Amino acid sequence: THIWDSWADENGTIGKAYGWQLGQKSIYPEGEFDQVDRVLYDLSHNPASRRIMTNMYNHKDLHEMGLAPCAYSMTFNVTGDTLNAILNQRSQDMLTANNWNVCQYAALLIMFAKASGLKAGELVHVIADAHIYDRHIDAVKRIIEKEPYPAPEMVVEDITDFYKFTKNSFTLKDYKYHDFDEKIEVAI
């Protein structure tokens, strides 16, 4: 994907944002974990915990990030055999990013659930500043004038090892879309 190109440094990365933050290991009484492995551990060993979360907004590293994280934390809650999550986002370009943010975090919820022997439940998406840029208004108007299609079903392979998921583990059933030939630039 090239979505981050506008914020990439000379090495083609966005520095210490997103994945870098998730991959940093911390020491716990149970051992050393990065944030993803900590979530997986707690879902299996402490599912009633109110501390199952990730946080990618690390103030001490902001100056080394190409972009401060927009979607910055997830909090997980297990109720019975169902995993629910809250995604917190400080800022959302509704035209260019909302569709894939919702899809990627819904997929992530499903992945965590399957890897933990749980059912995927609700994803609540909290956006502090949801916006449409002035230069995108005409495109948004053209999009919302179209008759919407029913939502497709995301089908995910039954994989129990979180790290065995690939892009081929996901398919969309009954996905329909309208033609849209416009190039929408991300606002920076």
Sequence and secondary structure as in RCSB ss.txt:
>XXXX:A:sequence
THIWDSWADENGTIGKAYGWQLGQKSIYPEGEFDQVDRVLYDLSHNPASRRIMTNMYNHKDLHEMGLAPCAYSMT
FNVTGDTLNAILNQRSQDMLTANNWNVCQYAALLIMFAKASGLKAGELVHVIADAHIYDRHIDAVKRIIEKEPYP
APEMVVEDITDFYKFTKNSFTLKDYKYHDFDEKIEVAI
>XXXX:A:secstr
  TTGGG  TTSS BSSTHHHHH  EEETTEEE HHHHHHHHHHH TT S  EEE   GGGGGGBSS  SEEEEE
EEEETTEEEEEEEES EETTTTHHHHHHHHHHHHHHHHHHTT EEEEEEEEESSEE  GGGHHHHHHHHTS    
  EEEE    SGGG  GGGEEEET              
